[in-house]
Amino acid sequence: MALYRVGKLPGDALAAAAEFHARVLPEVIQALASGADHLTIVLSPADDTHDGWRLAAVQGLAREFAPIRINALASDDETAIDAAARYCAGAAGVTGQILPLDGNGAGAVL
C-alpha cells in the first residue's frame, strides 16, 4: 500500500491549507514520482471548515497525475486507516476522493 501520512496541520482551515500546499504538496508530488499506481494520503480529522481545500487538493492531484489513483483518508484510528487503505489499493475506479473514517465499524458488508 502506498500511504503518505501528512501529520499535524494547524486547526485554522486557511493556515492548514497554506501549510499543506507549501510543505506537504511538494513531498506528495515527489512520492508520486516513485511509479506507484495509487497513493493514499492520510490526514488527521478536522472540522468541516477544512472540507473544501482538502477535496480540491485531492481532486487536483488526481486530475494532474492520472492515471495514478490518488485518494485521502481523514482519521486518527489506525485500524480504520489500515482497512480503508486496503480498500483504496484494490478499488481501481476510485480516485480523487476523501474518505472520513469514524472507526466505529459499520459491520460486515452484505
C-alpha positions as CSV (number, residue, x, y, z in Angstrom):
1,M,0.0,0.0,0.0
2,A,1.3,3.5,-0.9
3,L,0.5,5.7,2.1
4,Y,1.6,9.3,2.7
5,R,0.9,10.5,6.2
6,V,0.5,14.2,6.4
7,G,0.8,14.6,10.2
8,K,-0.5,17.5,12.2
9,L,-1.7,20.7,10.4
10,P,-2.9,23.9,12.0
11,G,-6.5,23.9,13.3
12,D,-7.4,27.0,11.3
13,A,-8.5,25.9,7.8
14,L,-6.7,28.7,5.9
15,A,-3.5,28.1,7.8
16,A,-3.8,24.4,7.3
17,A,-4.3,24.8,3.5
18,A,-1.3,27.1,3.3
19,E,0.9,24.6,5.1
20,F,-0.4,21.7,3.1
21,H,0.4,23.5,-0.2
22,A,3.8,24.8,1.0
23,R,5.2,21.8,2.9
24,V,3.2,18.7,2.1
25,L,2.3,19.1,-1.6
26,P,5.9,19.0,-2.8
27,E,6.5,15.9,-0.8
28,V,3.4,14.2,-2.2
29,I,4.5,15.1,-5.8
30,Q,7.9,13.6,-5.1
31,A,6.2,10.4,-3.7
32,L,4.2,10.2,-6.9
33,A,7.4,10.0,-8.9
34,S,8.1,6.6,-7.3
35,G,6.0,4.9,-10.0
36,A,3.1,3.6,-7.8
37,D,-0.3,3.1,-9.4
38,H,-2.0,4.7,-6.4
39,L,-1.3,6.9,-3.4
40,T,-3.5,7.3,-0.3
41,I,-2.9,10.4,1.7
42,V,-3.7,10.2,5.4
43,L,-5.0,13.4,7.0
44,S,-5.8,14.0,10.7
45,P,-9.5,14.6,11.4
46,A,-10.6,18.2,11.1
47,D,-13.9,20.1,11.3
48,D,-15.9,20.9,8.2
49,T,-14.2,24.2,7.5
50,H,-11.3,22.1,6.0
51,D,-13.5,20.1,3.6
52,G,-13.3,22.4,0.7
53,W,-9.5,22.8,0.5
54,R,-8.9,19.2,1.2
55,L,-11.2,18.0,-1.6
56,A,-9.8,20.5,-4.0
57,A,-6.3,19.4,-3.3
58,V,-7.0,15.7,-3.7
59,Q,-9.1,16.2,-6.8
60,G,-6.5,18.4,-8.4
61,L,-3.7,15.8,-7.7
62,A,-5.9,13.1,-9.1
63,R,-6.5,15.0,-12.3
64,E,-2.9,16.1,-12.7
65,F,-1.4,12.7,-12.2
66,A,-4.0,10.4,-13.8
67,P,-3.9,7.5,-14.3
68,I,-2.3,7.3,-10.9
69,R,-5.2,7.0,-8.4
70,I,-5.0,9.4,-5.5
71,N,-7.3,9.4,-2.5
72,A,-7.3,10.6,1.0
73,L,-8.4,9.3,4.4
74,A,-9.3,11.5,7.3
75,S,-8.8,9.6,10.6
76,D,-6.6,9.0,13.6
77,D,-7.8,5.4,14.0
78,E,-5.1,3.1,12.8
79,T,-7.4,0.1,12.4
80,A,-9.8,2.1,10.2
81,I,-6.9,3.6,8.2
82,D,-5.5,0.2,7.5
83,A,-8.8,-1.2,6.4
84,A,-9.7,1.8,4.2
85,A,-6.1,1.9,2.7
86,R,-6.5,-1.7,1.7
87,Y,-9.9,-0.9,0.1
88,C,-8.4,2.1,-1.8
89,A,-5.5,0.0,-3.1
90,G,-7.9,-2.5,-4.6
91,A,-10.6,-0.1,-5.9
92,A,-9.4,0.6,-9.4
93,G,-12.2,3.0,-10.2
94,V,-11.9,5.2,-7.1
95,T,-9.8,8.4,-7.3
96,G,-10.0,12.0,-6.2
97,Q,-12.0,11.1,-3.1
98,I,-11.7,11.8,0.6
99,L,-13.0,9.2,3.0
100,P,-13.6,10.5,6.5
101,L,-13.4,7.5,8.9
102,D,-15.0,7.3,12.3
103,G,-13.5,3.9,13.3
104,N,-16.8,2.7,14.9
105,G,-17.2,-0.1,12.3
106,A,-20.3,-0.4,10.2
107,G,-20.3,-4.1,10.4
108,A,-19.9,-6.7,7.7
109,V,-20.7,-5.8,4.1
110,L,-23.7,-7.8,2.9
